[in-house]
């Protein structure tokens, strides 16, 4: 079966930066819904018409992948507002930030704690791969028709290649 809109495709991949450093590798296939919210539009477009066992080599610029880095999504917040066990790399849903954080922080992002100081913490709402051109080797392991239920949900819940952040009550992954 060829890949068409609203089908399910099982993929493995190797994700590298432009210097060839491996950023992520998946050896076991993961299923994604095409025509839903699981994949970046640039990846969906590249997959159209291909079949199982094919390999695609993609070079995606930031605007085709996880977007440009936006300095306006970096915030300094008071350290005392966060748990004592806070560590760099911990993430917070923007809709569920601790009480007392700045009201102007957009709630529709996931924020990563990038730095911790005695008086403040740095929260970054950019995707970890924002601003980075990527090289993606995709292997199509299998293709099948999507069920009515899968199409209705718009996702299989595997959103590695999604740009939209998670919000309360939303299955969208960042």
N, C-alpha and C positions, 0 to 999 in steps of 0.2 A: 504494500500500500504506500502510495506517495503521500507526503505531508501536504495537508490542506488546512484551511482555516477551521478551527474548532475540532481538532483531533488531539490525541494524546501522543506525545513523543517521549521516549525514554532516551536520555542522553548520558554520556560520560564526557569529561572535559579536562583540559589542562588550560589554566589561565595564567598568563605571563604578562609582565610589564614589557615595555619596549626594549629594555636591556636584556631580556631573556630570563629574568629571574622568575621562578615559579611562585605565584601568589596563592594558587589553589589548584588542587588536583582531585578529581573524583573518578575512582576506578569502578565503583558499583553504580549501575544505572539509576537515575532518578527520573520520575515521570513529571512532565510539565504539560499544562493545557495550553495549546495554541489558540489564539482568538480570545483568550481570557486575560488574566492579570499576572500570569506566572513569569513571563519573559519580557525582556526589553524589546521594543518594536524593531530595532535593528537586527536582533537575533531572529525574531519571528520571520521577518522579511527574507533573511538569508536562508532559512530552513525550507521555505515554501518550494514544493515540487521535488524535494529530495526523498530518498528512500532509505530503508534500514541498511546498515553496514557502510554507509557513505561517511566520509570525514570531510569536514569543512574547516578551512583556515580563515579566521576573521581578524581584521585589524580594525579596532574601534577607537575613534578619537573620543575624548571626554564627552562631547555633546551627543554622541551616539551611544554612550555607555552610561556612566553614573553622574554625568554633568560636570560643569566647571566647579572649582572650589569657591565657595561663597563665604567671604570673611564676615558677612553680616549674620552668619549662623553660629558664630563663636561668642560665648557669653562668659563673663566673670560673675560668679555668685558667691555669696558668703559661705564659708566652710561650715559654720555651725548649723546650717540648715540641713546638712546631709548626715547620713549615718556615720558613726565613729569608725565602722569597718570599711568605709569607702576606699576603693582602690582604683588606680588608673586602669582604664579599659572597661569599667563598669558602665552599663547603659541605663538610661532612663527614658521612658515614654514621655514626650512633651506634655501630654494631657494628664500626666500623673507625677509631675515634679513636686518636690516637697513644698509645703506651704511656706510662703514668704519669698519665693524666688521672684525675679522680675516679671511683671505682668506683660511685658512686651516680647517675651520669648514665644515664638510660634508653637502652638500645641501639636501641630501635625508633623512633627519630626521625632526621630529617636536621637537622643543626645548621648555622646560618649564622653566620659570623664577622661580628659587628655593630660591634665596636670593637677596636682594637689599641693597647695601651699598652706601654711598655718592659718592664714586669714581668708583665703578664697580658693575656689576650684574653677577650672576651665572646662566648660561644656561645649562640645562641638557637634552641631546638628548636621554636618555634611556626611554623606555616605563615605565610608573608609576609603573607597576607590575614586572619590570625586577628584577631578583634575588630572586623572591618570589615563593615558592612552593604553589600551590593553590589546594583547594578542590572545585570541581564544581558538583553541583547537577543539572542535565539537565532533564527537562520534555519535552517529544516530544508531542506537542499539535496537529500537523497535518503534513501530508506529501502529496505533489502533484508533478506531473511531471513539470519540468521546460520548459518554452517556448523557442523556437528557439532564440528569441530576448534576453531573460535572459541569456541563455547560451553564446550567442555572446558577451554580455557585460561582462560576467565573474563575475558579482556581482549584488546583489540587492541594493547595496549602504549601507548595514547595516554591517559595519565591526568592531563590537566591539572586536571580537576575532581574529583580524588580526595584524600581526607584522609589515607589511610594512608601512612606513610613507607616509604621503600625500606629493605630489609634485605638482608643478604648472600644471594645466590641467589634473590632475590625480584624480580619484575618490577613490583611496585607502585611507582608514582611519587608524589611529594609535590608 
